[in-house]
């Protein structure tokens, strides 16, 4: 009598949090950001006006996103455009500097030797790739960056590379926090206090899972410990200061970058406030925007006041570390897909060791070991690690 065989049912596939189509949109946005970063870095020369660079950067992003995904689906156009307005922050300015023509600092130009942080972002259908990197105006292999400028850039680049390898499934956020601080210390630098990196999803760049840099006691206590999980996406913002404590404060720069806070509901009282809020929703949706993008700057400034007061819109303040210090930044967007971490943005355009000559180097063996690993383990090395585990258990 023939044996009856029963087919064992295959285990149901776990539903993915992000589809391959979503990953493609993230990567397309990342490619656009990389193209724009190359153009902007070429324009970051001695005498260039910061306001002009910011306007050009935003225009390049809009042109780049305007050239893709133009088919309408069921009569609806896909949303795309800026995920973060171009900001160009120099020397001890930490981030978010993007002046308006009416601002007192709008005439600021780049000077030779300036430490310049270029920060941009694009999204396709709400899937955002955001990137930042640091350059020094006029530096070359013949005239490389030295001294404290070199220290802070080396520290930030190494910290970003190490963070990239630690944002992986199963790891904790504070592992990244502590490793970034330890890396910065190798060059006598400090991460900028309280700076946040957030989980991302469609139309969200400031999700609930977060990594904090150099937290004070209160911030450390108030920041929830989280574990990175499969199919999550993160925007990791590494900001390092050459100052003693990494503290930053608001000075006299006017805030120009804002974002709608989707978690807050409030009925605006003033007619102008409602009109401006409606314009923000239409033009920027869930993403940060520059006041420059709104039709009437003066009316917008007035209208935003009530919305900011009641938390409907949040400001991205321009903060500074003390005079004569420098801040370097690298920002990358990464997805934790089943095959391993996947960088959605590109490596820095400008940075290479020949341009930045610091006297110190990373000495810590554990951190050096992390740096020597590739971002995603190959199948061979995974197999070897499993075999080694099996041998150890069998011994």
Residue pairs with C-beta under 8 A, 6 or more apart in sequence:
16 231
16 338
17 230
17 231
17 232
18 231
18 233
18 335
18 337
22 127
22 202
23 335
23 337
23 342
23 344
25 69
25 124
25 125
25 127
26 124
26 127
26 128
26 129
26 233
26 333
26 335
26 344
27 129
27 344
28 68
28 69
28 124
29 65
29 80
29 83
29 121
29 122
29 123
29 124
29 127
29 128
29 129
29 344
30 129
30 131
30 333
30 344
30 345
30 346
31 346
32 61
32 64
32 65
32 68
32 122
32 129
33 61
33 120
33 121
33 122
33 129
33 130
33 131
33 345
33 346
34 131
34 345
34 346
34 349
35 60
35 64
36 57
36 60
36 61
36 64
36 120
36 122
37 118
37 120
37 131
37 133
37 346
37 349
38 349
39 56
39 60
40 53
40 56
40 57
40 60
40 86
40 118
40 120
41 118
41 133
41 135
41 349
41 350
43 53
43 56
44 53
44 88
44 110
44 116
44 118
44 135
44 137
45 110
45 137
45 138
46 110
46 111
46 112
46 137
46 138
47 109
47 110
48 109
48 110
49 107
49 108
49 109
50 88
50 90
50 97
50 98
50 99
50 108
50 109
50 110
51 98
51 99
51 100
51 101
51 106
51 108
53 86
53 88
54 85
54 86
54 87
54 88
54 98
54 99
54 290
54 292
55 86
55 292
56 86
57 85
57 86
57 88
57 118
57 120
58 82
58 85
58 86
58 290
58 292
58 293
61 81
61 82
61 86
61 120
61 121
61 122
62 81
62 82
64 122
65 80
65 81
65 82
65 122
65 123
65 124
66 80
68 80
68 124
69 78
69 80
69 124
69 125
70 77
70 78
71 78
72 78
78 124
78 125
79 123
79 125
79 126
79 285
80 122
80 123
80 124
80 125
81 122
81 123
81 287
82 121
82 122
82 123
82 284
82 287
82 288
82 289
82 293
83 121
83 122
83 123
83 128
83 129
83 130
83 205
83 287
83 288
84 119
84 120
84 121
84 128
84 130
84 205
84 287
84 288
85 98
85 257
85 288
85 289
85 290
85 292
85 293
86 98
86 118
86 119
86 120
87 95
87 96
87 97
87 98
87 117
87 118
87 119
87 120
87 257
88 97
88 98
88 116
88 117
88 118
88 119
89 95
89 96
89 97
89 116
89 117
89 119
89 318
89 327
89 329
90 97
90 108
90 110
90 114
90 115
90 116
90 117
91 114
91 115
91 326
91 327
92 241
92 320
92 321
92 322
92 323
92 324
92 325
92 326
92 327
93 117
93 253
93 318
93 319
93 320
93 327
94 192
94 195
94 239
94 241
94 248
94 318
94 319
94 320
94 321
94 327
94 329
95 117
95 119
95 132
95 239
95 316
95 318
95 319
95 329
96 119
96 255
96 256
96 257
96 316
96 317
96 318
96 319
97 253
97 318
98 256
98 257
98 290
98 292
99 105
99 106
99 108
99 253
99 254
99 256
100 106
100 254
100 256
100 290
100 291
100 292
100 297
102 297
103 253
103 254
103 256
104 252
105 253
110 116
110 137
111 137
112 137
112 138
113 136
113 137
113 138
113 139
113 149
114 136
114 137
115 134
115 135
115 136
115 149
115 152
115 153
115 326
115 327
115 328
116 134
116 135
116 136
116 137
117 132
117 133
117 134
117 327
117 328
117 329
118 132
118 133
118 134
118 135
119 130
119 131
119 132
119 329
119 331
120 130
120 131
120 132
121 128
121 129
121 130
121 131
121 205
121 287
122 128
122 129
123 129
123 287
125 202
126 202
126 203
126 285
126 286
127 202
128 200
128 205
128 235
128 287
128 333
129 333
129 344
129 345
130 205
130 235
130 331
130 333
130 345
131 331
131 332
131 333
131 345
131 346
132 237
132 329
132 330
132 331
133 329
133 330
133 331
133 348
133 349
133 350
133 351
134 153
134 156
134 328
134 329
134 330
134 350
134 351
135 350
135 351
136 145
136 149
136 153
136 355
136 356
139 145
139 355
139 356
140 355
141 354
141 355
144 150
144 354
144 355
144 356
144 357
145 153
145 355
145 356
145 357
146 357
146 358
148 242
148 325
148 326
149 242
149 326
150 356
150 357
150 358
151 187
151 188
151 189
151 242
151 358
151 360
152 187
152 189
152 240
152 241
152 242
152 326
152 327
152 328
153 328
153 351
153 356
153 358
154 187
154 356
154 358
154 360
155 183
155 184
155 186
155 187
155 189
155 240
155 328
156 184
156 189
156 238
156 239
156 240
156 328
156 329
156 330
157 328
157 330
157 348
157 351
157 356
158 183
158 186
158 362
158 367
158 371
159 179
159 180
159 183
159 184
159 191
159 238
159 240
159 330
160 236
160 238
160 330
160 332
161 371
162 179
162 180
162 183
162 367
162 370
162 371
163 176
163 179
163 180
163 211
163 236
163 238
164 236
164 332
164 334
164 341
164 343
164 375
165 341
165 370
165 371
165 373
165 375
166 175
166 176
166 179
166 370
167 176
167 211
167 228
167 234
167 236
167 334
167 336
167 341
168 228
168 336
168 340
168 341
169 228
169 229
169 230
169 336
170 227
170 228
171 227
171 228
172 225
172 226
172 227
172 228
173 209
173 210
173 211
173 212
173 223
173 225
173 226
173 228
174 225
176 197
176 211
176 236
177 211
177 212
177 213
177 214
177 215
179 367
179 370
180 191
180 213
180 214
180 238
180 240
181 190
181 191
181 213
181 214
182 364
182 367
183 362
183 364
183 367
184 190
184 191
184 240
186 360
186 361
186 362
186 363
186 364
186 367
187 358
187 360
188 242
188 360
189 240
189 241
189 242
190 214
190 240
190 241
190 243
190 244
190 245
190 246
191 213
191 214
191 238
191 239
191 240
191 241
191 246
192 213
192 214
192 239
192 240
192 241
192 246
192 248
192 321
192 327
193 213
193 214
193 215
193 216
193 219
193 245
193 246
193 247
193 248
194 212
194 213
194 214
194 215
194 216
194 219
195 212
195 213
195 214
195 237
195 239
196 206
196 210
196 211
196 212
196 213
196 237
197 210
197 211
197 212
197 213
197 234
197 235
197 236
197 237
197 238
198 205
198 206
198 207
198 209
198 210
198 211
198 234
198 235
199 207
199 208
199 209
199 210
199 232
199 233
199 234
200 207
200 233
200 234
200 235
200 333
201 207
201 233
203 285
203 286
203 287
204 262
204 286
205 235
205 286
205 287
205 288
206 259
209 224
209 226
209 228
209 232
209 234
210 223
210 224
210 226
211 234
211 236
212 219
212 220
212 223
213 238
213 239
213 246
214 246
215 223
228 234
228 336
229 336
230 336
230 337
230 338
231 335
231 336
231 337
231 338
232 335
232 336
233 333
233 334
233 335
233 336
233 344
234 333
234 334
234 336
235 331
235 332
235 333
236 331
236 332
236 333
236 334
237 329
237 331
238 329
238 330
238 331
239 327
239 328
239 329
240 246
240 327
240 328
240 329
241 248
241 321
241 325
241 326
241 327
242 321
242 325
242 326
242 327
243 321
243 322
243 325
246 321
247 321
248 319
248 320
248 321
249 319
249 320
250 317
250 318
250 319
250 320
251 318
251 319
251 320
253 318
253 320
254 318
255 315
255 316
255 317
255 318
256 290
256 291
256 292
257 288
257 289
257 290
257 291
257 315
257 316
258 280
258 288
258 289
258 291
258 304
258 308
258 313
258 314
258 315
258 316
259 284
259 286
259 287
259 288
259 289
259 313
259 314
259 316
260 277
260 280
260 281
260 284
260 285
260 286
260 312
260 313
261 311
261 312
261 313
261 314
262 286
264 310
264 311
264 312
265 312
266 310
266 311
266 312
268 274
268 277
268 306
268 307
268 310
268 312
269 306
270 303
270 306
272 299
272 302
272 303
273 302
273 303
273 304
273 305
273 306
273 307
274 303
275 299
275 303
276 294
276 299
276 300
276 302
276 303
276 304
276 307
277 303
277 307
277 312
277 313
279 294
279 295
279 300
280 289
280 294
280 307
280 313
283 289
283 293
283 294
284 293
288 316
291 297
291 300
291 301
291 304
294 300
304 313
307 313
308 314
308 315
321 327
330 348
330 351
331 345
332 343
332 344
332 345
333 343
333 344
333 345
334 341
334 342
334 343
334 344
335 341
335 342
335 344
336 342
339 376
340 375
340 376
340 377
341 375
341 376
342 376
343 375
362 368
362 371
377 385
